[in-house]
Every structure is written in structure tokens, then in C-alpha cells.
Amino acid sequence: MEDFPPTHQALEEPNGLLAIGGDLTPERLLLAYSRGVFPWYGAQDPILWWSPNPRCTLLPAEFKISKTLRKTLKNNVFKLTFDHSFAAVMRACAEPRRDSAETWIGPDMLSAYGRLHDLGYAHSIEAWQGEILVGGLYGIQMGQCFFGESMFSRESEASKAALAGLIWLARRHALTLIDCQVSSDHLLSLGAKNLSRQDFENLLATAIKGSGMGDLDRRFGAGAENFPSTSNMLSDLQTEGGKL
């Protein structure tokens, strides 16, 4: 399988476009993420591969919890689960947003990341109210890095609660780096920061080698009972320190 070009060859405009074409096989996707490259393209486009500079990154110790999220977690507004409904989370993330009628998560992406989920690399965190899925996120875990792909929220603070669950998971299971890909005010408000491509790749090179690939589900265990209540999770996060 042909490798990707060196990431320093990525375009400045559009920022980070590195390659066009290829496929979404598990082998190519895992190679891409190990290089800090990810696919992102519209329904009418060929597959586009990106390595933006700067890179939006969240270190678990630097996660910030707002007053409203703290209250949400303390009051146990949501129940969090891990890998309970991966396909449903992806489909929800693919739904049109209020600011855009288009989606980049098409049938081919749903199928490709579903295969990665079956192989133990792609994971989801779900936020529930009763039996209703109201928020969540999904991404790829390799070594000690979690590559965040997308999140959604149907109730206020639901996706943030899922992200707090990811931080809880990261701190307890030696994940040291969360890739947020492209910066936004929302992510920056949660403690993410922009790193140069080189600084990100230096962190990634260490994180990738930190533990066996695809072992998050074996260490944590899939299912509804593995997260504590969000109030207990908040207590854990406060005890462990960080920017809360």
C-alpha cells in the first residue's frame, strides 16, 4: 500500500490538504492516523486527506469544565456509556447541523469506521436521558492517542458531558493526547489549544508507541455499566486535578 506524502508538503490553502484519492480500508485509515492525517470530504468530492497546521489538540490534564457543565454533571442529567451504540452515534453526527445542510459523514464513512469499530479501534461515548440517545462522540484510539472525529448534542451540554467522559477515561487509562483536528472557539473554551504541526506530530509519535494499538475496549470494557454516575465522575476529575 502506497504511503502518504510527508506532511510538510500539505497545502497552506486550503490549509492542510495533503492527498487526494485512495480508499477507506482499515489499513489505509490506520496508516493515515498514525501519520497525523485524516479524511474529510463532501458527498460530491473524491477522498481528501488532511494535515492542518496548526493542529487543535486537547491534553486531558488541561480540560476545562464550565459552571454549567459542572452543574450538569453534578446533577446526573445524563447517563454515559462506552461503545454501547457506535453506529447510532455516527448516524447522529452525520445529521445536518443548524449552520449547514451538508454532511461529510456519508455511507462510505459510516461503513469504514464501522469496520474500525469491529476491529477495536473506533469507539463511541454516548449520553442518554432514560432510553433516549441525546449526545455523544466518536473517534479512533491508537496507543495513548484518541483522534476525535465528531460529536453531536440534542440536549444542552450533552456532547460536553460525553467529552468529560472521554477525559475521565483518558486520565484513568493512560491516554495522553486527544486530537481535535481543526480549532473552534467551542473547543478552545474547553481547554484545547493550537499546536504547530511539528509539535503535534512529536507528541503523536510518543503517544502512538505508548501502548498496544486498539486495546482501549479490552482495558476498559464495552457496555453501559463502566462509567460511574456523572456526579461521581466529576468528583474523580476534581480529585485528580486539572483545570476544572
N, C-alpha and C positions, 0 to 999 in steps of 0.2 A: 504493500500500500504506500502510495506517494505521501511524503511528509509535507507539512506546511512550510511556506517561506519563513525566513527569520522575521520575527515580529517587528523589528525596527524598519522593515520595508513597508509597513502598513501606511496607508494614505493619511495625510493630515486633513484632507477634505474629500469625501466625508470622513470624519475622524475615526480612524481605526480599521477601515476596510482593508482586509489582508488578502482574501482569496475569494474566488467565485467558482461554484460548481461542486463536484464531488457527490457524496451521498451522506446519509444519516445512519450508517451502520453503527452498531455499538463500538466496534474497533476504531472507526474514524472519530466518533464523538469523544471517546475516552482519550484518544491521542490529542485531540483539539484541547480539551480541558487541561490536560497535563502540560500543555504549552501556554495556557492562559488565553486560549482562543475559544470563541463560542459562536454558534449560528444564530442569525437574526435576519429575517427577510419576510416580505409580504407575499400574499397569495399569488400574485402575478409575476414574482421575481424568481430568478434562479437562487440556489442556496448561496447565501452570503456569509462570510466568516469574518469575525471582528476581533481586534485587539486595541481598544481605545486607549488614548493617552491624554489626560490622566485616567486612572482606574479608581472607581469608587470601592472602598474597602471598609469593612467593619471588623474591628478586633473585639472579641467577646468581652474583654475587660473594660471596654470603653462604651458599652451600650448605655444609653440614657433613657430613663423612664420618666415620662411626664407625669404631672399630677393627675391628669385624667386617666392615664393608663394605670398608674399606681392604684387609683380608686377602683378601676375595673377589675384588676387582678385581686385586690383585697376582698372585694365583694363576690368573687367567684361567679362573675357574669357568664363566663364561658367554661366549657369543659374542653380540654385539649387532648388530642390523640395523635399517635405517630403511625404513619403508614396504614391508617385504617381505611382511607378512601382516596388512594392516589389518583385514579382516573377521574373521579369526581372533582378533585381539586384542580387538575389540569383543565378539565372542561369549563369549570367556573372561571379560571384565569383567562380562558380563551374568549369569554363573552365580551361583546363590545363595551367600552367604557363610556362614561358621560362625555368625555372630551374627544372621543374618537370612535367611529363606527367600524373601524378596521381592526383586525387581529393578526398577530404574527404567529399564533399557535394554531396551525392548520392540521388537517388529518394526518399528514406525514409526520409532523412533530409529535402529535399525540401517540402515534404508533411507535415512533423511535424511542421516545422517553418511557413509554410503557415497557418496551423491551429492556431498557436500562433498569427500570424498577424491578422487573422479574429477575434480573441478574444481580440485584442487591446494591446498585449504585445510585439510583434515583429514589428520593424519599419525599414524603409529604408530612406536614403537620396541619391538623385540622382543628378548627374552633367550632364548637357546637352549642346551640341552645336547645336543650331537650334532644330530639331526634333530627333537628334541622341543622344542616351544614351552613354556617353563616360567614366563615372566613377560613383562610389558610394560605399556605405557601408550599412551593416545591423546589427542589434543586438536586444537584449532584454532589455526592460525597466521595472524595478520593483522599486517602491518607488522613491528614488532620485539617483538610480544607473542605468547606461547604460552599459550593457555587450556587448562589441563589438565582433562580430563573424568573419566578414571577410570584405574586401574591394577589389575593382578592379579599374584599370585605363587603358583606351585605348588611352588616350592622356596625355601628360606630365602634372603633377600637378593636374589631375582631382580628384583622390582619396583624395589628401591632401585638395583640395577645399571642398570636401564633409565633411572631418573631421573638417575643420574650421567651416562649417555649424553646425555640431554637437556641437562644442564648443560654438558658438553663441547661439544655442538653450539651451544648458546646463546652461549658465550664466543667461539667461532670465527666465528660468522656473525651477530653484531650483534643478537642477541635480548636485550633488556634487562629484560623483565618476564615472569614466569611467574605466571599466575593460578591459585591453588589452590582458589578459591571459598570453601569452608567449613573452618574451623580444626579440627585434631585434634592430639592430643599427638604422634602419629607425624610429622605434617608439621612441627610446631614443633621437634621434635628434629632435623630435617634442615636447619634454618635459616630456615624460613618464619616470617613474623610477621603479626600482625593490624594492618591499616591501617583508618582511618576510610574510609567510602565515598567521601568527597570527596577524600581523599589518593590513594586508589586511582584514581579517575577522572581526577585530574590527571596521574598517571603514565601512565595508559592513553591519554589524549589525545595525549601526546607520542610514546608508543611506536607508536601506530597510524599516525602520519604519518612514522615513521622510514624506511620503505622500502616498495616496492610490495607490495600485498596478494597473498597466495598464491604467493610466489616462493621459498619455502624449498626445495621439491623441485628447482627449476631451479638454485639456487645450490649445493645440497649433493649432489643426485643420489640417486635412489632405488636401493636394492639392498643386497646383503649385504656388499660389499667396501669400503664407505665409512667404517665405523668402524674405528679401529685395534683391536688387542687391548686388552682392558681394562687390562692392566698398562701398556701404552704410553699409554693414555688417562689413567690415574692419574698417570703421570709428567707429561703435559701439564698436567693440572689443578694439580699441585703447582708446576710452573714458572710458571704463570700467576697463582698466588697465590689468595687467598680463604681462607675459614675451613675448612681441611681438617684 
